[in-house]
Amino acid sequence: MGRVTAALVALWLWTAVVEAGYMKYKDPKQPLNVRIKDLISRMSLEEKIGQMTQIERKGYCEWGGSVPGPKASAENWIDMVNEFQKGALSTRLGIPMIYGIDAVHGHNNVYNATIFPHNVGLGVTRQVRLQDQLDPELVKRIGAATALEVRATGIHYTFAPCMQGPQMGRCYESYSEDHQIVQSMTEIITWSTRRCTIRLSKKLPICESKGFVISDMWGIDRITTPSRANYTYSVQAGIHAGIDMVMVPEEYVEFIDDLTLLVKKNVISMSRINDAVRRILRVKFIMGLFENPMADLRLDHRELAREAVRKSLVLLKNGKNSNEPLLPLPTSAKKILVAGGHADDIGNQCGGWTIEWNGQTGNITVGTTILTAVKNSVDESTVVVGELPYVETNGDSKNLTIAEPGYSTIANVCEFVKCVVIIISGRPVYIEPYLEKIDALVAAWLPGTEGQGITDVLFGEYGFTGKLARTWFRTVDQLPMNIGDPHYDPLFPFGYGLTTSPRLLKASQ
């Protein structure tokens, strides 16, 4: 009997030792909720608050313009992010980090990445055979391509899209003044970027919205007026309001100390902390970060970006009269004049949120400028003018004019030769006084790196199909102005856009 008892005790002790070494949260065969519950039960308050804290690049958060180095390639990003991930995996519980970035129009911080048109251009795209309907398939493919390129560098989610930016400097980050277009595009690109595999909910279409809530950068600072007037209160109010992860790029030590104190004083309950951490861990488990935390190889999607450029163009004028259209241009022309400071500048063509936070002029990344594309295609002139790169409040403007010498270039060139004016801008700009001189006018928005998409349409390989997703004003005195306003008298109304047929289609007819 004694031997049996001893054997049972030994078996019990062996089982206890094995169970002590076995961590359910590391076992992918365990149910999701079991893994989450097991991990939370092992975490200290310090570790939980760490999961709720997102800091600047040196501490795991990436924000626009903070790059590993000049002309940082995908490989440079992979090396940097993987090193951060190795550090996270070496901690007591080995919880992988989740890394976020501003991938606003493609993986736009990476040198030689595919830069898609900004949302202001995607909002005008229409299906070729159904002119009054959006092109959801195009936006879906752009979202999926962006997700693949971002994830390939070890980065797990993007701070995008911007659903609606009424501030003038963020106009190009949103799709339209029309809420239905904004809703439709946001649902499509968010779904495809996250590459959801579960069914959509009618009420909460974004993957049934089982994610976590993250604040904007310095978001909780602005809870009080003036900003940071009472930081401890801001932390309390933000967490109680439902923010799960707080973006504190620089003041993270103060944030961690304040939140820790608020929990220890029972001002914020441990159940609220566990609720936030549960949401964050759930996303990490579903993404497979515990099994595959490191980066893969990068993919390229330049042909898709070129297609997006073609479909994002809006033809506002075509010829001095409807009987003599200028576009498409003849490919047989012996020479063509290309003028304007935006004709051979990738930085201007891409706009803000490209390599640097504010963007910049010059050939800042790999791509094809409009001038290069024209040379590769084909006695008319093309004038390319527009705005210089900007982001957010840096782009606020009271006059909404294009950069000089844009207007003088239009006047000087269009006075003596037939001209196509292409406007590179993140919003409608002041153009009415020059409209009479212009033979053809194209709104190209901020098309990104693939300038061939513009010449594809200019020379008739494809037709113009875009329709304005926002009202084009006559003068800034009319602003704000939206479709449905009582005194609606724009230069070009919402939904306006001339169409052309592909040259090959004309030949076949």
C-alpha positions as CSV (number, residue, x, y, z in Angstrom):
1,M,0.0,0.0,0.0
2,G,2.8,2.3,0.9
3,R,4.5,1.7,-2.5
4,V,1.3,2.5,-4.3
5,T,0.8,5.8,-2.3
6,A,4.4,6.8,-3.0
7,A,3.9,6.1,-6.7
8,L,0.8,8.2,-6.8
9,V,2.5,11.1,-5.0
10,A,5.4,10.9,-7.5
11,L,3.0,10.9,-10.4
12,W,1.2,13.9,-9.0
13,L,4.4,15.8,-8.5
14,W,5.6,15.0,-12.0
15,T,2.3,16.2,-13.4
16,A,2.5,19.4,-11.4
17,V,6.0,20.1,-12.7
18,V,5.0,19.5,-16.3
19,E,1.9,21.7,-16.0
20,A,4.0,24.4,-14.4
21,G,6.3,24.4,-17.4
22,Y,3.4,24.3,-19.9
23,M,2.0,27.7,-20.9
24,K,-1.4,27.4,-22.6
25,Y,-1.0,30.8,-24.2
26,K,1.9,29.5,-26.3
27,D,0.0,26.5,-27.6
28,P,-1.8,27.4,-30.9
29,K,-4.0,24.3,-30.5
30,Q,-5.7,25.9,-27.4
31,P,-8.9,28.0,-28.0
32,L,-8.3,31.7,-28.4
33,N,-10.1,32.7,-25.1
34,V,-8.1,30.1,-23.2
35,R,-4.8,31.5,-24.5
36,I,-5.8,35.0,-23.6
37,K,-7.0,34.1,-20.1
38,D,-3.9,32.1,-19.4
39,L,-1.6,34.9,-20.5
40,I,-3.4,37.7,-18.6
41,S,-3.3,35.6,-15.4
42,R,0.5,35.5,-15.7
43,M,1.0,39.2,-16.3
44,S,2.0,41.8,-13.8
45,L,0.4,45.3,-13.7
46,E,3.6,46.7,-15.2
47,E,3.4,44.2,-18.1
48,K,-0.3,45.0,-18.7
49,I,0.3,48.7,-18.9
50,G,3.2,48.1,-21.2
51,Q,0.8,46.5,-23.6
52,M,-1.4,49.6,-23.5
53,T,1.5,52.0,-24.2
54,Q,2.6,52.8,-27.8
55,I,5.7,54.9,-28.0
56,E,7.9,56.4,-30.7
57,R,10.2,54.4,-33.0
58,K,12.9,53.7,-30.5
59,G,10.3,52.2,-28.3
60,Y,8.2,50.4,-30.9
61,C,5.9,52.9,-32.6
62,E,6.5,54.2,-36.1
63,W,5.0,57.5,-37.2
64,G,5.3,59.3,-40.5
65,G,8.8,60.3,-41.4
66,S,10.7,58.5,-38.6
67,V,12.7,56.2,-40.8
68,P,15.7,53.8,-40.2
69,G,17.9,56.0,-42.3
70,P,18.2,57.9,-45.6
71,K,16.5,56.1,-48.5
72,A,15.6,53.2,-46.2
73,S,14.8,50.2,-48.2
74,A,12.4,47.4,-47.4
75,E,15.4,45.4,-46.1
76,N,16.4,48.2,-43.8
77,W,12.9,48.3,-42.4
78,I,12.9,44.5,-41.9
79,D,16.2,44.6,-40.1
80,M,15.1,47.3,-37.7
81,V,11.6,45.9,-37.0
82,N,13.0,42.4,-36.5
83,E,15.5,43.7,-34.0
84,F,12.7,45.3,-32.0
85,Q,10.7,42.1,-32.2
86,K,13.6,40.1,-30.9
87,G,13.8,42.4,-27.9
88,A,10.1,41.9,-27.2
89,L,10.4,38.1,-27.5
90,S,13.3,38.0,-25.1
91,T,11.2,39.4,-22.2
92,R,9.8,37.3,-19.4
93,L,6.6,36.2,-21.1
94,G,7.8,36.7,-24.7
95,I,4.8,38.7,-25.8
96,P,5.4,39.9,-29.4
97,M,5.1,43.6,-30.1
98,I,2.6,45.1,-32.5
99,Y,4.1,47.8,-34.8
100,G,2.1,50.5,-36.4
101,I,2.9,52.9,-39.3
102,D,1.3,55.6,-41.4
103,A,0.8,53.7,-44.6
104,V,-1.4,56.4,-46.1
105,H,-1.1,55.6,-49.8
106,G,0.9,52.4,-50.0
107,H,3.9,51.7,-47.8
108,N,4.9,55.3,-48.3
109,N,7.8,55.5,-45.8
110,V,9.8,52.9,-47.7
111,Y,12.2,53.9,-50.5
112,N,11.2,52.1,-53.7
113,A,7.8,51.0,-52.4
114,T,4.7,51.3,-54.5
115,I,3.1,54.7,-53.9
116,F,-0.6,54.8,-54.8
117,P,-2.7,57.8,-55.4
118,H,-3.9,59.6,-52.3
119,N,-7.5,59.1,-51.2
120,V,-8.6,62.3,-52.8
121,G,-7.9,60.6,-56.2
122,L,-9.4,57.2,-55.3
123,G,-12.7,58.9,-54.4
124,V,-13.2,59.9,-58.0
125,T,-12.7,56.5,-59.5
126,R,-15.6,54.9,-61.4
127,Q,-16.2,51.5,-63.0
128,V,-15.5,51.8,-66.7
129,R,-18.8,50.3,-67.8
130,L,-20.9,51.8,-64.9
131,Q,-19.9,55.5,-64.9
132,D,-22.2,56.3,-61.9
133,Q,-20.8,53.6,-59.7
134,L,-17.6,53.5,-57.6
135,D,-14.9,51.1,-58.4
136,P,-14.7,49.0,-55.2
137,E,-12.6,46.2,-56.7
138,L,-9.8,48.7,-57.4
139,V,-9.8,50.0,-53.9
140,K,-10.0,46.5,-52.5
141,R,-6.9,45.5,-54.4
142,I,-5.0,48.6,-53.3
143,G,-5.9,47.8,-49.6
144,A,-4.7,44.2,-50.0
145,A,-1.5,45.3,-51.8
146,T,-0.7,47.8,-49.1
147,A,-1.3,45.2,-46.4
148,L,1.1,42.8,-48.1
149,E,3.8,45.3,-48.5
150,V,3.5,46.6,-45.0
151,R,3.3,43.1,-43.4
152,A,6.3,42.0,-45.5
153,T,8.5,44.5,-43.6
154,G,7.3,43.1,-40.2
155,I,4.8,45.9,-39.6
156,H,1.4,44.8,-38.4
157,Y,-1.1,47.6,-38.9
158,T,-1.5,51.1,-40.4
159,F,-2.9,54.3,-39.1
160,A,-5.2,54.6,-42.1
161,P,-7.5,55.4,-43.8
162,C,-8.5,58.9,-42.7
163,M,-12.3,58.7,-43.1
164,Q,-13.0,62.5,-43.3
165,G,-10.7,65.4,-42.9
166,P,-12.5,68.7,-42.9
167,Q,-9.3,70.6,-42.1
168,M,-8.0,72.1,-45.3
169,G,-4.5,70.6,-44.9
170,R,-5.9,67.0,-44.7
171,C,-8.4,67.2,-47.5
172,Y,-6.4,64.8,-49.7
173,E,-6.4,62.1,-47.0
174,S,-10.2,61.7,-47.3
175,Y,-12.3,60.4,-50.3
176,S,-15.1,62.9,-50.7
177,E,-17.4,65.5,-49.4
178,D,-20.2,62.9,-49.8
179,H,-20.7,60.7,-46.8
180,Q,-21.9,57.7,-48.8
181,I,-18.7,57.7,-50.9
182,V,-16.6,58.0,-47.7
183,Q,-18.5,55.2,-46.0
184,S,-18.3,52.9,-49.0
185,M,-14.6,53.4,-49.6
186,T,-13.6,53.2,-45.9
187,E,-15.4,49.9,-45.5
188,I,-13.9,48.4,-48.6
189,I,-10.3,49.5,-48.0
190,T,-10.3,48.7,-44.3
191,W,-11.7,45.3,-44.9
192,S,-9.1,44.5,-47.6
193,T,-6.2,46.0,-45.7
194,R,-7.0,43.8,-42.7
195,R,-7.6,40.9,-45.1
196,C,-10.5,39.7,-42.9
197,T,-11.5,36.1,-43.2
198,I,-14.6,36.3,-41.1
199,R,-18.0,37.5,-42.3
200,L,-18.9,41.2,-42.3
201,S,-21.5,42.5,-39.8
202,K,-24.2,44.8,-41.1
203,K,-23.8,47.0,-38.0
204,L,-20.1,46.9,-37.6
205,P,-18.6,46.1,-41.0
206,I,-14.9,46.3,-40.0
207,C,-14.3,42.7,-39.3
208,E,-17.1,42.8,-36.7
209,S,-15.0,45.4,-35.0
210,K,-13.4,43.0,-32.5
211,G,-10.2,45.0,-32.3
212,F,-8.9,47.6,-29.9
213,V,-9.2,51.4,-29.7
214,I,-6.0,53.4,-30.1
215,S,-5.7,57.1,-29.5
216,D,-4.1,59.5,-32.1
217,M,-0.6,60.7,-31.4
218,W,-0.8,63.0,-28.3
219,G,-4.5,62.4,-28.4
220,I,-5.1,62.3,-24.7
221,D,-3.0,65.4,-24.2
222,R,-5.8,67.3,-26.0
223,I,-8.6,66.1,-23.7
224,T,-8.0,69.3,-21.6
225,T,-7.8,72.9,-22.8
226,P,-5.1,73.9,-23.0
227,S,-3.3,70.7,-23.9
228,R,-1.8,68.8,-21.0
229,A,-3.3,71.2,-18.5
230,N,-4.0,68.2,-16.2
231,Y,-2.2,65.1,-17.6
232,T,-3.3,62.7,-14.9
233,Y,-6.9,63.6,-15.5
234,S,-6.4,63.1,-19.2
235,V,-5.1,59.6,-18.7
236,Q,-8.0,58.8,-16.4
237,A,-10.6,60.2,-18.8
238,G,-9.0,58.6,-21.8
239,I,-8.9,55.1,-20.3
240,H,-12.4,55.4,-18.9
241,A,-13.7,56.5,-22.3
242,G,-12.6,53.2,-23.8
243,I,-9.1,53.9,-25.2
244,D,-7.2,50.6,-25.0
245,M,-3.8,51.6,-26.4
246,V,-2.5,55.1,-25.9
247,M,-0.1,56.6,-28.5
248,V,2.4,58.6,-26.3
249,P,5.5,59.0,-28.5
250,E,7.6,60.8,-26.0
251,E,6.0,61.2,-22.6
252,Y,5.6,57.4,-22.1
253,V,7.3,57.3,-18.7
254,E,4.9,59.9,-17.3
255,F,1.9,58.1,-18.9
256,I,3.0,54.7,-17.4
257,D,3.6,56.3,-13.9
258,D,0.2,58.1,-13.9
259,L,-1.7,55.1,-15.1
260,T,0.0,52.8,-12.6
261,L,-0.8,55.2,-9.7
262,L,-4.5,55.5,-10.9
263,V,-4.9,51.7,-10.8
264,K,-3.2,51.3,-7.4
265,K,-5.5,54.0,-6.0
266,N,-8.5,52.2,-7.5
267,V,-9.4,55.2,-9.6
268,I,-9.2,53.0,-12.6
269,S,-10.2,49.4,-11.9
270,M,-8.0,46.3,-12.7
271,S,-11.0,45.0,-14.7
272,R,-10.8,47.9,-17.1
273,I,-7.0,47.3,-17.5
274,N,-7.7,43.6,-18.1
275,D,-10.4,44.5,-20.6
276,A,-8.0,46.7,-22.6
277,V,-5.2,44.1,-22.5
278,R,-7.6,41.4,-23.5
279,R,-8.5,43.3,-26.7
280,I,-4.9,43.9,-27.6
281,L,-3.8,40.3,-27.0
282,R,-6.8,39.0,-28.9
283,V,-5.6,41.0,-32.0
284,K,-2.0,39.7,-31.6
285,F,-3.2,36.1,-31.3
286,I,-5.6,36.3,-34.3
287,M,-2.8,37.9,-36.4
288,G,-0.6,34.9,-35.6
289,L,2.2,37.0,-34.0
290,F,2.9,34.4,-31.3
291,E,3.7,31.9,-34.0
292,N,5.1,34.1,-36.8
293,P,6.4,37.3,-35.3
294,M,9.1,38.1,-37.9
295,A,9.0,39.8,-41.3
296,D,8.6,38.1,-44.7
297,L,9.7,39.2,-48.2
298,R,8.3,42.4,-49.8
299,L,6.0,42.3,-52.9
300,D,5.7,45.0,-55.6
301,H,2.4,46.4,-56.9
302,R,3.4,49.1,-59.4
303,E,1.0,47.9,-62.2
304,L,-1.9,48.2,-59.8
305,A,-0.8,51.7,-58.8
306,R,-0.6,52.6,-62.5
307,E,-4.2,51.4,-63.0
308,A,-5.3,53.4,-59.9
309,V,-3.7,56.6,-61.4
310,R,-5.6,56.1,-64.7
311,K,-8.9,55.8,-62.9
312,S,-8.3,58.7,-60.5
313,L,-7.9,61.3,-63.2
314,V,-10.8,63.7,-63.8
315,L,-11.1,65.5,-67.2
316,L,-12.6,68.9,-66.4
317,K,-12.2,70.5,-69.9
318,N,-11.5,69.0,-73.3
319,G,-11.1,71.6,-76.1
320,K,-12.1,75.2,-76.5
321,N,-15.4,73.8,-77.8
322,S,-17.1,70.4,-77.7
323,N,-16.7,69.9,-81.4
324,E,-12.9,70.1,-81.3
325,P,-11.6,68.0,-78.3
326,L,-7.9,68.1,-77.7
327,L,-7.7,64.8,-75.9
328,P,-6.5,62.1,-76.4
329,L,-3.3,63.5,-77.7
330,P,-1.9,62.0,-80.9
331,T,0.9,59.6,-80.4
332,S,2.4,60.6,-83.8
333,A,3.3,64.1,-82.7
334,K,7.0,64.8,-83.6
335,K,7.5,67.0,-80.6
336,I,5.7,68.0,-77.5
337,L,6.5,70.8,-75.0
338,V,6.3,69.8,-71.3
339,A,6.4,72.7,-68.9
340,G,5.8,73.4,-65.2
341,G,7.7,72.6,-62.0
342,H,5.6,69.5,-61.3
343,A,6.4,67.8,-64.6
344,D,9.6,66.1,-63.5
345,D,9.4,65.9,-59.7
346,I,8.4,62.6,-57.9
347,G,8.1,64.4,-54.6
348,N,5.5,66.9,-55.8
349,Q,3.7,64.1,-57.6
350,C,3.4,62.0,-54.4
351,G,2.6,64.8,-51.9
352,G,2.7,64.5,-48.1
353,W,3.2,61.3,-46.2
354,T,5.9,60.1,-48.7
355,I,9.3,59.1,-47.3
356,E,9.1,62.1,-44.9
357,W,6.1,63.1,-42.8
358,N,5.6,66.4,-44.7
359,G,6.9,65.0,-48.0
360,Q,9.3,67.0,-50.0
361,T,10.2,68.1,-53.5
362,G,12.7,66.2,-55.7
363,N,13.2,62.6,-56.7
364,I,12.8,61.3,-53.2
365,T,12.0,57.7,-54.2
366,V,11.8,55.4,-57.3
367,G,9.1,56.2,-59.8
368,T,8.2,57.6,-63.1
369,T,7.6,61.3,-63.4
370,I,5.0,62.7,-65.9
371,L,7.9,64.1,-68.1
372,T,9.6,60.7,-68.3
373,A,6.3,59.1,-69.2
374,V,5.6,61.6,-71.9
375,K,9.1,61.1,-73.4
376,N,8.4,57.4,-73.4
377,S,5.1,57.9,-75.2
378,V,5.7,60.6,-77.9
379,D,3.0,69.8,-81.6
380,E,0.9,70.2,-78.4
381,S,2.1,71.2,-74.9
382,T,1.5,69.7,-71.5
383,V,1.8,72.0,-68.5
384,V,2.0,70.3,-65.1
385,V,1.5,72.6,-62.1
386,G,0.2,72.2,-58.6
387,E,0.8,72.4,-54.9
388,L,4.0,71.6,-53.0
389,P,3.9,68.7,-50.5
390,Y,2.3,69.3,-47.1
391,V,0.5,67.5,-44.3
392,E,-2.1,68.4,-41.8
393,T,-2.0,72.0,-40.6
394,N,1.1,72.7,-42.7
395,G,-1.3,72.6,-45.7
396,D,-3.9,75.0,-44.3
397,S,-4.5,77.8,-46.8
398,K,-6.7,80.8,-47.1
399,N,-6.3,81.2,-50.9
400,L,-5.9,77.7,-52.2
401,T,-3.6,78.7,-55.0
402,I,-1.0,76.6,-56.8
403,A,2.7,77.1,-56.3
404,E,4.5,79.8,-58.3
405,P,5.4,80.0,-61.2
406,G,2.4,77.8,-62.0
407,Y,0.0,80.5,-63.1
408,S,2.5,82.4,-65.1
409,T,3.6,79.1,-66.8
410,I,-0.1,78.5,-67.8
411,A,-0.4,82.0,-69.2
412,N,2.9,82.0,-71.1
413,V,2.5,78.5,-72.6
414,C,-1.2,78.4,-73.3
415,E,-1.2,81.8,-75.0
416,F,0.8,80.5,-77.9
417,V,0.2,76.8,-78.3
418,K,-2.6,74.3,-77.6
419,C,-2.1,73.1,-74.0
420,V,-3.2,70.4,-71.6
421,V,-2.9,71.6,-68.0
422,I,-2.5,68.8,-65.4
423,I,-3.0,69.9,-61.8
424,I,-1.2,68.0,-59.1
425,S,-3.0,68.9,-55.9
426,G,-4.5,67.4,-52.8
427,R,-7.8,69.4,-53.2
428,P,-9.6,71.7,-55.7
429,V,-7.5,74.8,-56.3
430,Y,-8.1,78.3,-57.7
431,I,-8.1,78.1,-61.5
432,E,-11.1,79.9,-62.9
433,P,-9.3,83.1,-64.3
434,Y,-7.1,80.8,-66.4
435,L,-9.7,78.4,-67.6
436,E,-10.4,80.3,-70.8
437,K,-6.7,80.1,-71.9
438,I,-6.6,76.3,-71.2
439,D,-7.5,73.9,-74.0
440,A,-7.8,70.8,-71.7
441,L,-7.7,70.6,-68.0
442,V,-7.0,67.4,-65.9
443,A,-7.2,67.0,-62.2
444,A,-4.6,64.4,-61.3
445,W,-4.7,64.9,-57.5
446,L,-1.6,63.3,-55.9
447,P,-1.0,60.3,-58.1
448,G,2.1,58.7,-56.5
449,T,5.0,57.2,-58.2
450,E,3.4,55.7,-61.3
451,G,3.2,58.7,-63.7
452,Q,2.7,56.4,-66.7
453,G,-0.9,56.1,-65.6
454,I,-1.4,59.7,-66.6
455,T,0.1,59.3,-70.1
456,D,-1.8,56.1,-70.6
457,V,-5.0,58.2,-70.6
458,L,-3.5,61.4,-72.2
459,F,-2.5,59.5,-75.3
460,G,-5.7,57.4,-75.5
461,E,-4.6,54.0,-74.5
462,Y,-7.3,54.2,-71.9
463,G,-10.2,56.6,-71.5
464,F,-11.0,59.2,-68.8
465,T,-13.6,57.9,-66.4
466,G,-13.2,59.8,-63.1
467,K,-16.0,61.9,-61.5
468,L,-15.4,64.7,-59.0
469,A,-16.0,63.5,-55.4
470,R,-15.8,67.0,-54.1
471,T,-17.1,70.3,-55.3
472,W,-14.6,72.5,-57.3
473,F,-15.1,76.2,-56.2
474,R,-14.9,79.3,-58.3
475,T,-13.5,81.5,-55.6
476,V,-12.5,80.8,-52.0
477,D,-15.2,83.2,-50.8
478,Q,-17.7,80.5,-51.7
479,L,-16.1,78.1,-49.1
480,P,-17.2,76.0,-47.4
481,M,-19.4,74.7,-50.3
482,N,-21.0,71.3,-50.7
483,I,-23.5,69.7,-52.9
484,G,-27.0,70.5,-51.6
485,D,-26.2,73.9,-50.3
486,P,-28.8,76.6,-51.1
487,H,-26.6,78.8,-53.2
488,Y,-24.6,76.1,-55.0
489,D,-22.7,77.7,-57.9
490,P,-19.4,75.9,-58.3
491,L,-16.9,76.0,-61.2
492,F,-17.3,72.2,-61.5
493,P,-20.1,70.5,-59.5
494,F,-19.8,67.3,-57.5
495,G,-20.0,64.3,-59.8
496,Y,-18.7,66.2,-62.8
497,G,-16.2,64.6,-65.2
498,L,-15.9,64.3,-69.0
499,T,-15.2,61.0,-70.5
500,T,-13.2,59.8,-73.5
501,S,-12.9,56.5,-75.3
502,P,-9.7,54.5,-75.6
503,R,-8.1,55.1,-79.0
504,L,-8.1,51.4,-79.8
505,L,-11.8,51.2,-79.0
506,K,-12.5,54.1,-81.5
507,A,-10.5,52.3,-84.2
508,S,-12.5,49.1,-83.6
509,Q,-15.8,51.0,-84.0
